[in-house]
Amino acid sequence: MGNESAFGCLNQKLRREVDKVNPSLNLPPVDARSPDVRVGNVNEAAVRQQYGSNYGRSAFPFRPPSVTNIVPRR
């Protein structure tokens, strides 16, 4: 029984130390001033950048063909 109260006391003490270093603010996670990415809105400029020449033509982003590196013989 002594161990349970000791752990409870230790937990409370540690919680106070953590709260001193990193106080928790009671704020909503999302509000009207949150960035679009966090809220879930789409940023049209970012979508145009991502889709490249496929913007407005395809549901898949434009991906240029991959470059294969050829190691020269010695």
PDB file of N, CA, C, O and CB in Angstrom:
ATOM      1  N   MET A   1       0.821  -1.189   0.000  1.00  0.00           N
ATOM      2  CA  MET A   1       0.000   0.000   0.000  1.00  0.00           C
ATOM      3  C   MET A   1       0.866   1.254   0.000  1.00  0.00           C
ATOM      4  O   MET A   1       0.471   2.274  -0.565  1.00  0.00           O
ATOM      5  CB  MET A   1      -0.935  -0.003   1.200  1.00  0.00           C
ATOM      6  N   GLY A   2       2.030   1.197   0.618  1.00  0.00           N
ATOM      7  CA  GLY A   2       2.918   2.342   0.672  1.00  0.00           C
ATOM      8  C   GLY A   2       3.460   2.691  -0.702  1.00  0.00           C
ATOM      9  O   GLY A   2       3.697   3.863  -0.996  1.00  0.00           O
ATOM     10  N   ASN A   3       3.660   1.676  -1.556  1.00  0.00           N
ATOM     11  CA  ASN A   3       4.196   1.918  -2.893  1.00  0.00           C
ATOM     12  C   ASN A   3       3.220   2.716  -3.745  1.00  0.00           C
ATOM     13  O   ASN A   3       3.640   3.588  -4.506  1.00  0.00           O
ATOM     14  CB  ASN A   3       4.527   0.599  -3.578  1.00  0.00           C
ATOM     15  N   GLU A   4       1.914   2.430  -3.631  1.00  0.00           N
ATOM     16  CA  GLU A   4       0.919   3.135  -4.442  1.00  0.00           C
ATOM     17  C   GLU A   4       0.892   4.622  -4.110  1.00  0.00           C
ATOM     18  O   GLU A   4       0.832   5.455  -5.014  1.00  0.00           O
ATOM     19  CB  GLU A   4      -0.471   2.526  -4.231  1.00  0.00           C
ATOM     20  N   SER A   5       0.934   4.961  -2.839  1.00  0.00           N
ATOM     21  CA  SER A   5       0.905   6.381  -2.463  1.00  0.00           C
ATOM     22  C   SER A   5       2.220   7.064  -2.831  1.00  0.00           C
ATOM     23  O   SER A   5       2.235   8.251  -3.156  1.00  0.00           O
ATOM     24  CB  SER A   5       0.633   6.535  -0.951  1.00  0.00           C
ATOM     25  N   ALA A   6       3.318   6.320  -2.781  1.00  0.00           N
ATOM     26  CA  ALA A   6       4.605   6.901  -3.159  1.00  0.00           C
ATOM     27  C   ALA A   6       4.615   7.233  -4.652  1.00  0.00           C
ATOM     28  O   ALA A   6       5.104   8.291  -5.049  1.00  0.00           O
ATOM     29  CB  ALA A   6       5.764   5.932  -2.812  1.00  0.00           C
ATOM     30  N   PHE A   7       4.072   6.330  -5.482  1.00  0.00           N
ATOM     31  CA  PHE A   7       4.000   6.607  -6.917  1.00  0.00           C
ATOM     32  C   PHE A   7       3.072   7.776  -7.213  1.00  0.00           C
ATOM     33  O   PHE A   7       3.362   8.593  -8.086  1.00  0.00           O
ATOM     34  CB  PHE A   7       3.532   5.368  -7.673  1.00  0.00           C
ATOM     35  N   GLY A   8       1.962   7.862  -6.496  1.00  0.00           N
ATOM     36  CA  GLY A   8       1.039   8.973  -6.678  1.00  0.00           C
ATOM     37  C   GLY A   8       1.697  10.295  -6.345  1.00  0.00           C
ATOM     38  O   GLY A   8       1.537  11.280  -7.065  1.00  0.00           O
ATOM     39  N   CYS A   9       2.439  10.312  -5.248  1.00  0.00           N
ATOM     40  CA  CYS A   9       3.142  11.526  -4.839  1.00  0.00           C
ATOM     41  C   CYS A   9       4.224  11.883  -5.861  1.00  0.00           C
ATOM     42  O   CYS A   9       4.392  13.051  -6.214  1.00  0.00           O
ATOM     43  CB  CYS A   9       3.764  11.347  -3.435  1.00  0.00           C
ATOM     44  N   LEU A  10       4.951  10.875  -6.331  1.00  0.00           N
ATOM     45  CA  LEU A  10       5.993  11.104  -7.324  1.00  0.00           C
ATOM     46  C   LEU A  10       5.394  11.624  -8.629  1.00  0.00           C
ATOM     47  O   LEU A  10       5.947  12.533  -9.248  1.00  0.00           O
ATOM     48  CB  LEU A  10       6.784   9.814  -7.579  1.00  0.00           C
ATOM     49  N   ASN A  11       4.263  11.048  -9.051  1.00  0.00           N
ATOM     50  CA  ASN A  11       3.599  11.516 -10.271  1.00  0.00           C
ATOM     51  C   ASN A  11       3.156  12.973 -10.151  1.00  0.00           C
ATOM     52  O   ASN A  11       3.314  13.751 -11.092  1.00  0.00           O
ATOM     53  CB  ASN A  11       2.394  10.632 -10.586  1.00  0.00           C
ATOM     54  N   GLN A  12       2.610  13.337  -9.013  1.00  0.00           N
ATOM     55  CA  GLN A  12       2.178  14.724  -8.810  1.00  0.00           C
ATOM     56  C   GLN A  12       3.372  15.675  -8.856  1.00  0.00           C
ATOM     57  O   GLN A  12       3.296  16.755  -9.443  1.00  0.00           O
ATOM     58  CB  GLN A  12       1.437  14.867  -7.465  1.00  0.00           C
ATOM     59  N   LYS A  13       4.474  15.259  -8.230  1.00  0.00           N
ATOM     60  CA  LYS A  13       5.671  16.088  -8.207  1.00  0.00           C
ATOM     61  C   LYS A  13       6.231  16.265  -9.620  1.00  0.00           C
ATOM     62  O   LYS A  13       6.609  17.371 -10.007  1.00  0.00           O
ATOM     63  CB  LYS A  13       6.732  15.469  -7.283  1.00  0.00           C
ATOM     64  N   LEU A  14       6.282  15.180 -10.382  1.00  0.00           N
ATOM     65  CA  LEU A  14       6.769  15.258 -11.748  1.00  0.00           C
ATOM     66  C   LEU A  14       5.847  16.108 -12.619  1.00  0.00           C
ATOM     67  O   LEU A  14       6.323  16.861 -13.469  1.00  0.00           O
ATOM     68  CB  LEU A  14       6.908  13.861 -12.337  1.00  0.00           C
ATOM     69  N   ARG A  15       4.545  15.998 -12.421  1.00  0.00           N
ATOM     70  CA  ARG A  15       3.580  16.781 -13.194  1.00  0.00           C
ATOM     71  C   ARG A  15       3.789  18.275 -12.947  1.00  0.00           C
ATOM     72  O   ARG A  15       3.717  19.070 -13.884  1.00  0.00           O
ATOM     73  CB  ARG A  15       2.135  16.373 -12.830  1.00  0.00           C
ATOM     74  N   ARG A  16       4.048  18.665 -11.693  1.00  0.00           N
ATOM     75  CA  ARG A  16       4.299  20.077 -11.383  1.00  0.00           C
ATOM     76  C   ARG A  16       5.565  20.569 -12.085  1.00  0.00           C
ATOM     77  O   ARG A  16       5.602  21.693 -12.584  1.00  0.00           O
ATOM     78  CB  ARG A  16       4.424  20.282  -9.856  1.00  0.00           C
ATOM     79  N   GLU A  17       6.599  19.731 -12.123  1.00  0.00           N
ATOM     80  CA  GLU A  17       7.840  20.113 -12.790  1.00  0.00           C
ATOM     81  C   GLU A  17       7.618  20.282 -14.297  1.00  0.00           C
ATOM     82  O   GLU A  17       8.126  21.229 -14.899  1.00  0.00           O
ATOM     83  CB  GLU A  17       8.933  19.061 -12.526  1.00  0.00           C
ATOM     84  N   VAL A  18       6.875  19.384 -14.890  1.00  0.00           N
ATOM     85  CA  VAL A  18       6.592  19.472 -16.324  1.00  0.00           C
ATOM     86  C   VAL A  18       5.769  20.721 -16.618  1.00  0.00           C
ATOM     87  O   VAL A  18       6.036  21.411 -17.601  1.00  0.00           O
ATOM     88  CB  VAL A  18       5.847  18.208 -16.815  1.00  0.00           C
ATOM     89  N   ASP A  19       4.791  21.019 -15.800  1.00  0.00           N
ATOM     90  CA  ASP A  19       3.946  22.197 -16.020  1.00  0.00           C
ATOM     91  C   ASP A  19       4.731  23.497 -15.885  1.00  0.00           C
ATOM     92  O   ASP A  19       4.381  24.493 -16.518  1.00  0.00           O
ATOM     93  CB  ASP A  19       2.782  22.196 -15.039  1.00  0.00           C
ATOM     94  N   LYS A  20       5.784  23.505 -15.072  1.00  0.00           N
ATOM     95  CA  LYS A  20       6.629  24.699 -14.970  1.00  0.00           C
ATOM     96  C   LYS A  20       7.367  24.946 -16.279  1.00  0.00           C
ATOM     97  O   LYS A  20       7.477  26.084 -16.736  1.00  0.00           O
ATOM     98  CB  LYS A  20       7.637  24.555 -13.812  1.00  0.00           C
ATOM     99  N   VAL A  21       7.868  23.877 -16.873  1.00  0.00           N
ATOM    100  CA  VAL A  21       8.659  23.992 -18.099  1.00  0.00           C
ATOM    101  C   VAL A  21       7.763  24.211 -19.307  1.00  0.00           C
ATOM    102  O   VAL A  21       8.068  25.046 -20.158  1.00  0.00           O
ATOM    103  CB  VAL A  21       9.518  22.743 -18.303  1.00  0.00           C
ATOM    104  N   ASN A  22       6.664  23.474 -19.394  1.00  0.00           N
ATOM    105  CA  ASN A  22       5.793  23.516 -20.572  1.00  0.00           C
ATOM    106  C   ASN A  22       4.347  23.690 -20.123  1.00  0.00           C
ATOM    107  O   ASN A  22       3.597  22.716 -20.066  1.00  0.00           O
ATOM    108  CB  ASN A  22       5.949  22.227 -21.431  1.00  0.00           C
ATOM    109  N   PRO A  23       3.948  24.926 -19.803  1.00  0.00           N
ATOM    110  CA  PRO A  23       2.572  25.111 -19.352  1.00  0.00           C
ATOM    111  C   PRO A  23       1.586  24.849 -20.488  1.00  0.00           C
ATOM    112  O   PRO A  23       1.813  25.255 -21.628  1.00  0.00           O
ATOM    113  CB  PRO A  23       2.376  26.529 -18.799  1.00  0.00           C
ATOM    114  N   SER A  24       0.515  24.180 -20.170  1.00  0.00           N
ATOM    115  CA  SER A  24      -0.493  23.885 -21.191  1.00  0.00           C
ATOM    116  C   SER A  24      -1.462  25.055 -21.304  1.00  0.00           C
ATOM    117  O   SER A  24      -1.989  25.549 -20.307  1.00  0.00           O
ATOM    118  CB  SER A  24      -1.257  22.575 -20.857  1.00  0.00           C
ATOM    119  N   LEU A  25      -1.683  25.482 -22.537  1.00  0.00           N
ATOM    120  CA  LEU A  25      -2.631  26.557 -22.790  1.00  0.00           C
ATOM    121  C   LEU A  25      -3.959  25.934 -23.187  1.00  0.00           C
ATOM    122  O   LEU A  25      -4.007  24.989 -23.975  1.00  0.00           O
ATOM    123  CB  LEU A  25      -2.110  27.529 -23.895  1.00  0.00           C
ATOM    124  N   ASN A  26      -5.006  26.461 -22.645  1.00  0.00           N
ATOM    125  CA  ASN A  26      -6.329  25.925 -22.921  1.00  0.00           C
ATOM    126  C   ASN A  26      -6.907  26.642 -24.143  1.00  0.00           C
ATOM    127  O   ASN A  26      -7.791  27.491 -24.027  1.00  0.00           O
ATOM    128  CB  ASN A  26      -7.266  26.081 -21.684  1.00  0.00           C
ATOM    129  N   LEU A  27      -6.370  26.270 -25.343  1.00  0.00           N
ATOM    130  CA  LEU A  27      -6.804  26.888 -26.583  1.00  0.00           C
ATOM    131  C   LEU A  27      -7.414  25.832 -27.494  1.00  0.00           C
ATOM    132  O   LEU A  27      -7.009  24.670 -27.456  1.00  0.00           O
ATOM    133  CB  LEU A  27      -5.630  27.600 -27.282  1.00  0.00           C
ATOM    134  N   PRO A  28      -8.371  26.221 -28.300  1.00  0.00           N
ATOM    135  CA  PRO A  28      -8.924  25.248 -29.249  1.00  0.00           C
ATOM    136  C   PRO A  28      -7.863  24.897 -30.295  1.00  0.00           C
ATOM    137  O   PRO A  28      -7.044  25.747 -30.641  1.00  0.00           O
ATOM    138  CB  PRO A  28     -10.208  25.810 -29.938  1.00  0.00           C
ATOM    139  N   PRO A  29      -7.862  23.667 -30.802  1.00  0.00           N
ATOM    140  CA  PRO A  29      -6.844  23.271 -31.772  1.00  0.00           C
ATOM    141  C   PRO A  29      -6.970  24.000 -33.112  1.00  0.00           C
ATOM    142  O   PRO A  29      -5.966  24.208 -33.793  1.00  0.00           O
ATOM    143  CB  PRO A  29      -6.919  21.785 -32.002  1.00  0.00           C
ATOM    144  N   VAL A  30      -8.170  24.384 -33.495  1.00  0.00           N
ATOM    145  CA  VAL A  30      -8.396  25.075 -34.762  1.00  0.00           C
ATOM    146  C   VAL A  30      -9.352  26.233 -34.516  1.00  0.00           C
ATOM    147  O   VAL A  30     -10.388  26.074 -33.872  1.00  0.00           O
ATOM    148  CB  VAL A  30      -8.962  24.104 -35.846  1.00  0.00           C
ATOM    149  N   ASP A  31      -8.989  27.401 -35.038  1.00  0.00           N
ATOM    150  CA  ASP A  31      -9.896  28.544 -34.952  1.00  0.00           C
ATOM    151  C   ASP A  31      -9.867  29.302 -36.277  1.00  0.00           C
ATOM    152  O   ASP A  31      -9.282  28.824 -37.249  1.00  0.00           O
ATOM    153  CB  ASP A  31      -9.507  29.482 -33.765  1.00  0.00           C
ATOM    154  N   ALA A  32     -10.479  30.458 -36.324  1.00  0.00           N
ATOM    155  CA  ALA A  32     -10.607  31.200 -37.572  1.00  0.00           C
ATOM    156  C   ALA A  32      -9.268  31.695 -38.100  1.00  0.00           C
ATOM    157  O   ALA A  32      -9.131  31.964 -39.294  1.00  0.00           O
ATOM    158  CB  ALA A  32     -11.535  32.368 -37.381  1.00  0.00           C
ATOM    159  N   ARG A  33      -8.275  31.818 -37.216  1.00  0.00           N
ATOM    160  CA  ARG A  33      -6.965  32.319 -37.647  1.00  0.00           C
ATOM    161  C   ARG A  33      -5.984  31.205 -37.978  1.00  0.00           C
ATOM    162  O   ARG A  33      -4.823  31.482 -38.279  1.00  0.00           O
ATOM    163  CB  ARG A  33      -6.373  33.201 -36.576  1.00  0.00           C
ATOM    164  N   SER A  34      -6.420  29.960 -37.929  1.00  0.00           N
ATOM    165  CA  SER A  34      -5.535  28.832 -38.230  1.00  0.00           C
ATOM    166  C   SER A  34      -5.147  28.831 -39.704  1.00  0.00           C
ATOM    167  O   SER A  34      -5.927  29.262 -40.553  1.00  0.00           O
ATOM    168  CB  SER A  34      -6.212  27.499 -37.860  1.00  0.00           C
ATOM    169  N   PRO A  35      -3.935  28.344 -40.013  1.00  0.00           N
ATOM    170  CA  PRO A  35      -3.536  28.283 -41.417  1.00  0.00           C
ATOM    171  C   PRO A  35      -4.413  27.318 -42.201  1.00  0.00           C
ATOM    172  O   PRO A  35      -4.960  26.370 -41.637  1.00  0.00           O
ATOM    173  CB  PRO A  35      -2.073  27.871 -41.534  1.00  0.00           C
ATOM    174  N   ASP A  36      -4.546  27.557 -43.496  1.00  0.00           N
ATOM    175  CA  ASP A  36      -5.411  26.746 -44.351  1.00  0.00           C
ATOM    176  C   ASP A  36      -5.055  25.262 -44.286  1.00  0.00           C
ATOM    177  O   ASP A  36      -5.943  24.410 -44.265  1.00  0.00           O
ATOM    178  CB  ASP A  36      -5.324  27.232 -45.788  1.00  0.00           C
ATOM    179  N   VAL A  37      -3.768  24.956 -44.256  1.00  0.00           N
ATOM    180  CA  VAL A  37      -3.347  23.562 -44.254  1.00  0.00           C
ATOM    181  C   VAL A  37      -3.863  22.843 -43.007  1.00  0.00           C
ATOM    182  O   VAL A  37      -4.272  21.685 -43.082  1.00  0.00           O
ATOM    183  CB  VAL A  37      -1.816  23.465 -44.332  1.00  0.00           C
ATOM    184  N   ARG A  38      -3.845  23.513 -41.885  1.00  0.00           N
ATOM    185  CA  ARG A  38      -4.290  22.883 -40.638  1.00  0.00           C
ATOM    186  C   ARG A  38      -5.803  22.703 -40.619  1.00  0.00           C
ATOM    187  O   ARG A  38      -6.308  21.712 -40.091  1.00  0.00           O
ATOM    188  CB  ARG A  38      -3.849  23.716 -39.432  1.00  0.00           C
ATOM    189  N   VAL A  39      -6.521  23.652 -41.190  1.00  0.00           N
ATOM    190  CA  VAL A  39      -7.980  23.581 -41.220  1.00  0.00           C
ATOM    191  C   VAL A  39      -8.446  22.541 -42.226  1.00  0.00           C
ATOM    192  O   VAL A  39      -9.482  21.905 -42.030  1.00  0.00           O
ATOM    193  CB  VAL A  39      -8.580  24.950 -41.558  1.00  0.00           C
ATOM    194  N   GLY A  40      -7.689  22.366 -43.302  1.00  0.00           N
ATOM    195  CA  GLY A  40      -8.054  21.399 -44.327  1.00  0.00           C
ATOM    196  C   GLY A  40      -8.458  22.036 -45.632  1.00  0.00           C
ATOM    197  O   GLY A  40      -8.886  21.340 -46.553  1.00  0.00           O
ATOM    198  N   ASN A  41      -8.331  23.359 -45.732  1.00  0.00           N
ATOM    199  CA  ASN A  41      -8.635  24.037 -46.991  1.00  0.00           C
ATOM    200  C   ASN A  41      -7.507  23.799 -47.991  1.00  0.00           C
ATOM    201  O   ASN A  41      -6.360  23.567 -47.608  1.00  0.00           O
ATOM    202  CB  ASN A  41      -8.849  25.555 -46.762  1.00  0.00           C
ATOM    203  N   VAL A  42      -7.841  23.859 -49.241  1.00  0.00           N
ATOM    204  CA  VAL A  42      -6.855  23.660 -50.296  1.00  0.00           C
ATOM    205  C   VAL A  42      -6.284  25.009 -50.699  1.00  0.00           C
ATOM    206  O   VAL A  42      -7.028  25.975 -50.867  1.00  0.00           O
ATOM    207  CB  VAL A  42      -7.479  22.937 -51.520  1.00  0.00           C
ATOM    208  N   ASN A  43      -4.972  25.080 -50.853  1.00  0.00           N
ATOM    209  CA  ASN A  43      -4.300  26.278 -51.318  1.00  0.00           C
ATOM    210  C   ASN A  43      -4.090  26.106 -52.818  1.00  0.00           C
ATOM    211  O   ASN A  43      -3.309  25.254 -53.243  1.00  0.00           O
ATOM    212  CB  ASN A  43      -2.938  26.522 -50.556  1.00  0.00           C
ATOM    213  N   GLU A  44      -4.784  26.910 -53.621  1.00  0.00           N
ATOM    214  CA  GLU A  44      -4.767  26.721 -55.071  1.00  0.00           C
ATOM    215  C   GLU A  44      -3.370  26.870 -55.662  1.00  0.00           C
ATOM    216  O   GLU A  44      -3.002  26.126 -56.572  1.00  0.00           O
ATOM    217  CB  GLU A  44      -5.704  27.707 -55.730  1.00  0.00           C
ATOM    218  N   ALA A  45      -2.595  27.813 -55.162  1.00  0.00           N
ATOM    219  CA  ALA A  45      -1.240  27.992 -55.688  1.00  0.00           C
ATOM    220  C   ALA A  45      -0.388  26.748 -55.436  1.00  0.00           C
ATOM    221  O   ALA A  45       0.403  26.350 -56.291  1.00  0.00           O
ATOM    222  CB  ALA A  45      -0.576  29.226 -55.052  1.00  0.00           C
ATOM    223  N   ALA A  46      -0.551  26.144 -54.277  1.00  0.00           N
ATOM    224  CA  ALA A  46       0.214  24.936 -53.964  1.00  0.00           C
ATOM    225  C   ALA A  46      -0.218  23.770 -54.846  1.00  0.00           C
ATOM    226  O   ALA A  46       0.615  22.968 -55.267  1.00  0.00           O
ATOM    227  CB  ALA A  46       0.050  24.566 -52.485  1.00  0.00           C
ATOM    228  N   VAL A  47      -1.511  23.672 -55.126  1.00  0.00           N
ATOM    229  CA  VAL A  47      -2.002  22.594 -55.991  1.00  0.00           C
ATOM    230  C   VAL A  47      -1.487  22.793 -57.412  1.00  0.00           C
ATOM    231  O   VAL A  47      -1.100  21.823 -58.064  1.00  0.00           O
ATOM    232  CB  VAL A  47      -3.552  22.540 -55.980  1.00  0.00           C
ATOM    233  N   ARG A  48      -1.476  24.033 -57.906  1.00  0.00           N
ATOM    234  CA  ARG A  48      -0.928  24.300 -59.242  1.00  0.00           C
ATOM    235  C   ARG A  48       0.545  23.902 -59.311  1.00  0.00           C
ATOM    236  O   ARG A  48       0.994  23.329 -60.303  1.00  0.00           O
ATOM    237  CB  ARG A  48      -1.092  25.792 -59.608  1.00  0.00           C
ATOM    238  N   GLN A  49       1.290  24.209 -58.251  1.00  0.00           N
ATOM    239  CA  GLN A  49       2.707  23.862 -58.205  1.00  0.00           C
ATOM    240  C   GLN A  49       2.889  22.350 -58.218  1.00  0.00           C
ATOM    241  O   GLN A  49       3.746  21.826 -58.930  1.00  0.00           O
ATOM    242  CB  GLN A  49       3.370  24.468 -56.960  1.00  0.00           C
ATOM    243  N   GLN A  50       2.084  21.658 -57.434  1.00  0.00           N
ATOM    244  CA  GLN A  50       2.205  20.205 -57.313  1.00  0.00           C
ATOM    245  C   GLN A  50       1.822  19.491 -58.609  1.00  0.00           C
ATOM    246  O   GLN A  50       2.500  18.547 -59.016  1.00  0.00           O
ATOM    247  CB  GLN A  50       1.333  19.702 -56.170  1.00  0.00           C
ATOM    248  N   TYR A  51       0.744  19.932 -59.260  1.00  0.00           N
ATOM    249  CA  TYR A  51       0.239  19.230 -60.428  1.00  0.00           C
ATOM    250  C   TYR A  51       0.935  19.650 -61.718  1.00  0.00           C
ATOM    251  O   TYR A  51       0.874  18.930 -62.715  1.00  0.00           O
ATOM    252  CB  TYR A  51      -1.237  19.458 -60.556  1.00  0.00           C
ATOM    253  N   GLY A  52       1.588  20.791 -61.711  1.00  0.00           N
ATOM    254  CA  GLY A  52       2.345  21.220 -62.883  1.00  0.00           C
ATOM    255  C   GLY A  52       1.484  21.282 -64.126  1.00  0.00           C
ATOM    256  O   GLY A  52       0.408  21.881 -64.118  1.00  0.00           O
ATOM    257  N   SER A  53       1.965  20.656 -65.205  1.00  0.00           N
ATOM    258  CA  SER A  53       1.239  20.724 -66.472  1.00  0.00           C
ATOM    259  C   SER A  53      -0.049  19.901 -66.449  1.00  0.00           C
ATOM    260  O   SER A  53      -0.869  20.036 -67.358  1.00  0.00           O
ATOM    261  CB  SER A  53       2.130  20.247 -67.602  1.00  0.00           C
ATOM    262  N   ASN A  54      -0.247  19.069 -65.457  1.00  0.00           N
ATOM    263  CA  ASN A  54      -1.473  18.276 -65.348  1.00  0.00           C
ATOM    264  C   ASN A  54      -2.599  19.029 -64.640  1.00  0.00           C
ATOM    265  O   ASN A  54      -3.709  18.505 -64.534  1.00  0.00           O
ATOM    266  CB  ASN A  54      -1.186  16.984 -64.610  1.00  0.00           C
ATOM    267  N   TYR A  55      -2.341  20.242 -64.155  1.00  0.00           N
ATOM    268  CA  TYR A  55      -3.377  20.985 -63.436  1.00  0.00           C
ATOM    269  C   TYR A  55      -4.564  21.246 -64.364  1.00  0.00           C
ATOM    270  O   TYR A  55      -4.401  21.824 -65.438  1.00  0.00           O
ATOM    271  CB  TYR A  55      -2.813  22.323 -62.882  1.00  0.00           C
ATOM    272  N   GLY A  56      -5.733  20.827 -63.955  1.00  0.00           N
ATOM    273  CA  GLY A  56      -6.946  21.019 -64.730  1.00  0.00           C
ATOM    274  C   GLY A  56      -7.168  19.957 -65.791  1.00  0.00           C
ATOM    275  O   GLY A  56      -8.214  19.946 -66.440  1.00  0.00           O
ATOM    276  N   ARG A  57      -6.205  19.063 -65.981  1.00  0.00           N
ATOM    277  CA  ARG A  57      -6.343  18.024 -66.998  1.00  0.00           C
ATOM    278  C   ARG A  57      -6.378  16.619 -66.412  1.00  0.00           C
ATOM    279  O   ARG A  57      -6.931  15.708 -67.029  1.00  0.00           O
ATOM    280  CB  ARG A  57      -5.214  18.125 -67.984  1.00  0.00           C
ATOM    281  N   SER A  58      -5.801  16.430 -65.237  1.00  0.00           N
ATOM    282  CA  SER A  58      -5.690  15.080 -64.693  1.00  0.00           C
ATOM    283  C   SER A  58      -5.827  15.114 -63.184  1.00  0.00           C
ATOM    284  O   SER A  58      -5.546  16.125 -62.541  1.00  0.00           O
ATOM    285  CB  SER A  58      -4.356  14.437 -65.094  1.00  0.00           C
ATOM    286  N   ALA A  59      -6.264  13.988 -62.626  1.00  0.00           N
ATOM    287  CA  ALA A  59      -6.374  13.875 -61.173  1.00  0.00           C
ATOM    288  C   ALA A  59      -5.059  13.445 -60.551  1.00  0.00           C
ATOM    289  O   ALA A  59      -4.953  13.346 -59.328  1.00  0.00           O
ATOM    290  CB  ALA A  59      -7.471  12.890 -60.798  1.00  0.00           C
ATOM    291  N   PHE A  60      -4.060  13.189 -61.376  1.00  0.00           N
ATOM    292  CA  PHE A  60      -2.765  12.732 -60.883  1.00  0.00           C
ATOM    293  C   PHE A  60      -1.724  13.831 -61.071  1.00  0.00           C
ATOM    294  O   PHE A  60      -1.667  14.450 -62.133  1.00  0.00           O
ATOM    295  CB  PHE A  60      -2.327  11.437 -61.609  1.00  0.00           C
ATOM    296  N   PRO A  61      -0.900  14.081 -60.053  1.00  0.00           N
ATOM    297  CA  PRO A  61       0.136  15.106 -60.175  1.00  0.00           C
ATOM    298  C   PRO A  61       1.123  14.772 -61.289  1.00  0.00           C
ATOM    299  O   PRO A  61       1.359  13.606 -61.603  1.00  0.00           O
ATOM    300  CB  PRO A  61       0.879  15.266 -58.852  1.00  0.00           C
ATOM    301  N   PHE A  62       1.690  15.815 -61.873  1.00  0.00           N
ATOM    302  CA  PHE A  62       2.703  15.639 -62.909  1.00  0.00           C
ATOM    303  C   PHE A  62       3.984  15.153 -62.263  1.00  0.00           C
ATOM    304  O   PHE A  62       4.448  15.734 -61.282  1.00  0.00           O
ATOM    305  CB  PHE A  62       2.946  16.958 -63.690  1.00  0.00           C
ATOM    306  N   ARG A  63       4.550  14.106 -62.798  1.00  0.00           N
ATOM    307  CA  ARG A  63       5.830  13.596 -62.334  1.00  0.00           C
ATOM    308  C   ARG A  63       6.737  13.445 -63.545  1.00  0.00           C
ATOM    309  O   ARG A  63       6.458  12.640 -64.433  1.00  0.00           O
ATOM    310  CB  ARG A  63       5.665  12.239 -61.573  1.00  0.00           C
ATOM    311  N   PRO A  64       7.827  14.215 -63.586  1.00  0.00           N
ATOM    312  CA  PRO A  64       8.729  14.065 -64.727  1.00  0.00           C
ATOM    313  C   PRO A  64       9.357  12.675 -64.711  1.00  0.00           C
ATOM    314  O   PRO A  64       9.473  12.053 -63.655  1.00  0.00           O
ATOM    315  CB  PRO A  64       9.826  15.156 -64.708  1.00  0.00           C
ATOM    316  N   PRO A  65       9.765  12.187 -65.890  1.00  0.00           N
ATOM    317  CA  PRO A  65      10.378  10.862 -65.919  1.00  0.00           C
ATOM    318  C   PRO A  65      11.636  10.834 -65.062  1.00  0.00           C
ATOM    319  O   PRO A  65      12.391  11.805 -65.020  1.00  0.00           O
ATOM    320  CB  PRO A  65      10.709  10.452 -67.360  1.00  0.00           C
ATOM    321  N   SER A  66      11.851   9.731 -64.392  1.00  0.00           N
ATOM    322  CA  SER A  66      13.012   9.637 -63.519  1.00  0.00           C
ATOM    323  C   SER A  66      14.290   9.537 -64.341  1.00  0.00           C
ATOM    324  O   SER A  66      14.307   8.961 -65.429  1.00  0.00           O
ATOM    325  CB  SER A  66      12.884   8.432 -62.581  1.00  0.00           C
ATOM    326  N   VAL A  67      15.333  10.097 -63.808  1.00  0.00           N
ATOM    327  CA  VAL A  67      16.630  10.097 -64.462  1.00  0.00           C
ATOM    328  C   VAL A  67      17.422   8.918 -63.939  1.00  0.00           C
ATOM    329  O   VAL A  67      17.557   8.736 -62.730  1.00  0.00           O
ATOM    330  CB  VAL A  67      17.388  11.432 -64.226  1.00  0.00           C
ATOM    331  N   THR A  68      17.947   8.115 -64.858  1.00  0.00           N
ATOM    332  CA  THR A  68      18.765   6.999 -64.427  1.00  0.00           C
ATOM    333  C   THR A  68      20.223   7.421 -64.509  1.00  0.00           C
ATOM    334  O   THR A  68      20.688   7.923 -65.533  1.00  0.00           O
ATOM    335  CB  THR A  68      18.494   5.732 -65.288  1.00  0.00           C
ATOM    336  N   ASN A  69      20.915   7.213 -63.438  1.00  0.00           N
ATOM    337  CA  ASN A  69      22.329   7.561 -63.391  1.00  0.00           C
ATOM    338  C   ASN A  69      23.145   6.406 -63.926  1.00  0.00           C
ATOM    339  O   ASN A  69      22.999   5.269 -63.476  1.00  0.00           O
ATOM    340  CB  ASN A  69      22.767   7.920 -61.958  1.00  0.00           C
ATOM    341  N   ILE A  70      23.999   6.697 -64.880  1.00  0.00           N
ATOM    342  CA  ILE A  70      24.862   5.680 -65.464  1.00  0.00           C
ATOM    343  C   ILE A  70      26.273   5.905 -64.944  1.00  0.00           C
ATOM    344  O   ILE A  70      26.837   6.991 -65.076  1.00  0.00           O
ATOM    345  CB  ILE A  70      24.821   5.722 -67.027  1.00  0.00           C
ATOM    346  N   VAL A  71      26.826   4.863 -64.354  1.00  0.00           N
ATOM    347  CA  VAL A  71      28.179   4.965 -63.817  1.00  0.00           C
ATOM    348  C   VAL A  71      29.148   4.692 -64.970  1.00  0.00           C
ATOM    349  O   VAL A  71      29.073   3.649 -65.618  1.00  0.00           O
ATOM    350  CB  VAL A  71      28.406   3.960 -62.616  1.00  0.00           C
ATOM    351  N   PRO A  72      30.055   5.633 -65.217  1.00  0.00           N
ATOM    352  CA  PRO A  72      31.011   5.425 -66.302  1.00  0.00           C
ATOM    353  C   PRO A  72      32.003   4.302 -65.962  1.00  0.00           C
ATOM    354  O   PRO A  72      32.360   4.099 -64.802  1.00  0.00           O
ATOM    355  CB  PRO A  72      31.769   6.730 -66.598  1.00  0.00           C
ATOM    356  N   ARG A  73      32.429   3.594 -66.985  1.00  0.00           N
ATOM    357  CA  ARG A  73      33.425   2.539 -66.764  1.00  0.00           C
ATOM    358  C   ARG A  73      34.788   3.152 -66.562  1.00  0.00           C
ATOM    359  O   ARG A  73      35.114   4.211 -67.098  1.00  0.00           O
ATOM    360  CB  ARG A  73      33.457   1.549 -67.941  1.00  0.00           C
ATOM    361  N   ARG A  74      35.557   2.460 -65.783  1.00  0.00           N
ATOM    362  CA  ARG A  74      36.912   2.953 -65.534  1.00  0.00           C
ATOM    363  C   ARG A  74      37.927   2.139 -66.262  1.00  0.00           C
ATOM    364  O   ARG A  74      39.123   2.414 -66.167  1.00  0.00           O
ATOM    365  CB  ARG A  74      37.225   2.951 -64.065  1.00  0.00           C
TER     366      ARG A  74
END
